[in-house]
Amino acid sequence: MMRISAKWLSTVAMLAAGLCAVASAADFPTRQITFIVPYTPGGTTDIVARTVGQKLTERFGHPVVVENRPGAGGNIGMEAVAKAAPDGYTIGLGAISTNALNPFVYPSMPFDPTKAFTGISMLGTSTIVLDVGPRLPVDSVAQLIDYARKHPGLGYGTPGAGTSMHLAGIMFDQLTGAGLQHVPYKGSSQALNDMLGGHVDMLFDNLPASLPHIKAGKIKALAVTGSKRSPVLPDVPTLKELGYAGAVVDPWFAVYGPAGMPPEVTRTLSAGFQWALALPDVRQKLEQAGFAPSGSSPEEVEKLTRSQYQTFEALSRKVKLRAD
């Protein structure tokens, strides 16, 4: 009678598991995908995720469900992504803040963004806009700086501590010596409501969230922090144009999965996002909201993440980036 060793059985089991994994990856997806947005509903990330997620549902034939898990500058939601099974069924919308900036803002991080994720695709870039409310008697950045110096401690709101908007506010304050006081909110919606209600007079916000109120004339856009003007606000100057090149911040957004995802699954998801972002109706909707859509390969996501992490690591040695 032939005797089969335990080692041989173990080898066969491993090979069988590997073949099943390959087959599973080739068939991906076969069920619902959860797309975690680590910020509150109604903001830039939510708009982008839901617009693209709807198209991916059509492409894959299975629901791509957006789930908002805000808190801690996006760390709560992205921690859930990092701890999920690396099978592609839980992915997250990461950003310049969650995947490059936050380690130098928060003294304790629940994950290492350089090791905890698999890059999938870029989503594009947004624009940060410097808004002022109806009570503030200023019509330009120069007037705002003058007013702030005469009123020490003028508060500026942001959608949260550790966000790219917070970074923009810190850099603007340090360059101008305006003596501003940071007022962090839990998302753009809350910050905008307080501005419209007269509780905060100045705001660094993602343009897609502020744009409807700017167009309605309820708040004023004094400048954008990007390297170039926004096509939807062509008359609003950049801070760089006004002499504050050191305050340039271009927020980017990307899709990440947990570390260790199968390459086949990563490529399938990446191709899906690149396809959706290239659709004319998707591009039109996002561009009209002030977002510049742009997909990419997984390798490009990984490269940008490492580069930006190193940039903020160097910046943190010169500028205080810690959350208030």
HELIX and SHEET records of a PDB file:
HELIX    1   1 ALA A    6  ASP A   27  1                                  22    
HELIX    2   2 THR A   44  PHE A   60  1                                  17    
HELIX    3   3 ALA A   72  GLY A   74  5                                   3    
HELIX    4   4 ASN A   75  LYS A   83  1                                   9    
HELIX    5   5 ILE A   96  ILE A   96  1                                   1    
HELIX    6   6 SER A   97  LEU A  101  3                                   5    
HELIX    7   7 ASN A  102  PHE A  104  5                                   3    
HELIX    8   8 VAL A  141  LYS A  150  1                                  10    
HELIX    9   9 SER A  164  THR A  176  1                                  13    
HELIX   10  10 SER A  188  LEU A  196  1                                   9    
HELIX   11  11 LEU A  207  LYS A  215  1                                   9    
HELIX   12  12 ALA A  245  ALA A  247  5                                   3    
HELIX   13  13 PRO A  263  ALA A  278  1                                  16    
HELIX   14  14 PRO A  280  GLN A  288  1                                   9    
HELIX   15  15 PRO A  298  LEU A  315  1                                  18    
SHEET    1   A 6 VAL A  64  ASN A  68  0                                        
SHEET    2   A 6 ILE A  33  VAL A  37  1                                        
SHEET    3   A 6 THR A  90  ALA A  95  1                                        
SHEET    4   A 6 TRP A 252  PRO A 258 -1                                        
SHEET    5   A 6 PHE A 117  THR A 125 -1                                        
SHEET    6   A 6 ALA A 292  PRO A 293 -1                                        
SHEET    1   B 3 MET A 202  ASN A 206  0                                        
SHEET    2   B 3 ILE A 128  VAL A 132 -1                                        
SHEET    3   B 3 LYS A 220  VAL A 224 -1                                        
SHEET    1   C 2 GLY A 155  THR A 158  0                                        
SHEET    2   C 2 GLN A 181  PRO A 184  1                                        
END                                                                             
